[in-house]
Amino acid sequence: MKIAFVGHGYVGLVSAAIFAELGNTVSVIGHTPSTIEKLNRGEIHIYEPGLEEIVKRNVDAGRLKFTLDYNPSIQDAEIVFTAVGTPPKENGEADLSTVLDVAEKIGKSLSGYTVIVTKSTVPIGTNKKIKALIESVKPEKAEFDVASCPEFLRQGSAISDTLNPDRIVIGTESKRAEDLLVELHKPLHANTNAPYVLTNLETAEMIKYAANAFLATKISFANSIAQLSESCGADALAALAGIGFDKRIGKDFLSPGAGYGGSCFPKDVKALISIAKDYGYDFKLLKEVESVNSEAKLNIVRKAEKMLGDLKGKHIGVLGLAFKPNTDDMRFAPSIEIVHALLEKGAHVKGYDPESMEKAKKAISGMQFQEDIESTVTDIDLLIVTTEWNEFREVDMEKIKEKMKSPKIIDARNIYNPEKMKNLGFEYQGVGRN
C-alpha cells in the first residue's frame, strides 16, 4: 500500500520504518528541515536499538522517504497516520493543538478516498472532533473515514514490539476503513497471530489510556509493597516475584524502584484523571498512583540523607539519566526530580548516561555531566544508580570502590546483588530490600 505518517518521533518513525520494511511505500511528513535531511540520508535523531539500520535500508530501497510537504504525500496515500505529541497541559489535560492542526492540513490535502488514522494518544471523543474538522475543510470530491489504531510499543524494544504485537486495535465506524486497516496489518497479525480488537472510536481511545494507567498502577503498587517491606523486614523483590507467578497478575511491571517516567505513563495517567473529571468521575485510584510515584523518587533522596546525614557539601554521583535503559528519552525521567532535590539540599552532583547526555543537559540544570562511569564515581561520597543500563550491571565494582571517597551505594533499580556488595565492602541500599 501507499501510506503516509505525520510525525517522526518514537511512534511515527518506528511505525513508518516497520511498514516500509513490510513492503509498503511510506512517506513521513515532518516540520524541521535539518531533521528531514538527516532522515533522508538514513540518519535518525532518536536512540532506539536496531532502528537506524531499518530506516537506512528502506530509504536506500526507495520505500521510505521524508518530506516537509503534505502534498503529494497525502493525495497519494490510501492510509494516513497521525503520530504527533499530546503533551500534558498544566492541569493534566492533553494538549491537542498539534493533533488538530495536523488534521486540518491533512483535510485540505485530501483527494479520492483516504483513511485517516490517529496513532497519537488522544482523549475519548477526539477522533470525532477530527472527523468534523476534516469534513469542514476537505475538497468537495474527497472522501475519507477516520480510525483509531493506538500503539503499544515500549522504548528500547520498539522494533520487536511493533513486529510482534499482543493485539491490533482498530476503532472505526466504517467497514471500508476497517477492512483496509485489517489488510495493512495482516503481516503483523501473521507474526504472532495477535488478535484483532475491532471496535468503535471511543473504545479504541479508551483502550490506550486504560492500558498505560493499569501498568502505571502496577508499578506504584510494587513501590508501595517495597516501602512496607523495608519497614517490616520482608523482601519486596521475593514477595512481588511470588505474586507474579499467579497468571491473573503476571510478573511484568512489578519491579520497585525510583518510579515510572517517560513520554507515556505520566502524561496518560494525568490525562485519564482529567478525562474522568470532565465526565463527573473522581478517579481517586489514579491520583494515588501519581502520589506513590512521586514518593518513590523522594524516597531515594531520603535514603541518601539516611546514609550521609546533611547533604550540604556532599559529592554524589548518579549513573543513569534516561527514564529507562535502551533509550535517550528524558521526558519525566525520575533522575530529573532526584537530582534537583539533591542539588536543593546543597549536594554537588555529577552524572552520566550512555545515550541521553545531550537531552539530559537540557532537562537538568546545576549538575556536572561526565563522559564515563569512572569520572562519575571518582571522589564521591555516594553513588546512586537510577537507570538499569547493562553497562552499569557489568562494571567492575571493585574498581568503582577504589575510585570512591566513601563506598556507599543506593541502587534505585535493584541491579546489584546485596550480599555481593556487602562482601565487597559497600554500604548498600536497594529498594524494598533488607
Buried (B, 14 or more C-beta within 10 A) or exposed (E): BEBBBBBBBBBBBBBBBBBBBBEBBBBBBBEEEEBBEBBBEBEBBBBBBEBBEBBBBBBEEEBBBBBEEBEEBBBBBBBBBBBBBBEBBEEBBBBBEBBBEBBBBBBBBBBEEBBBBBBBBBBBBBBBBBBEBBEEBBEEEBEBBBBBBBBBBBBBBBBEBBBEBEBBBBBBBBEEBBEBBBEBBEBBBEEEEBEBBBBEBBBBBBBBBEBBBEBBBBBBBBBBBBBEBBEEEBBBBEBBEEBBEEEEBEBEBBBBBBBBBBBBBBBBBBBBBBBBBEEEEEBEEBBEBBEBBEBBBBBBBEBBBEBBEEBEEBBBBBBBBBBBBBBBBBBBBBBBBBBBBBBEBEBBBBBBBBBBBEBBEEBBEEBEBBEEBEBBBBEBBBBBBBBBBEBBEEBEBEEBBEBBEBBBBBBBBBBBBBEEBEEBEBEBBBBBBE
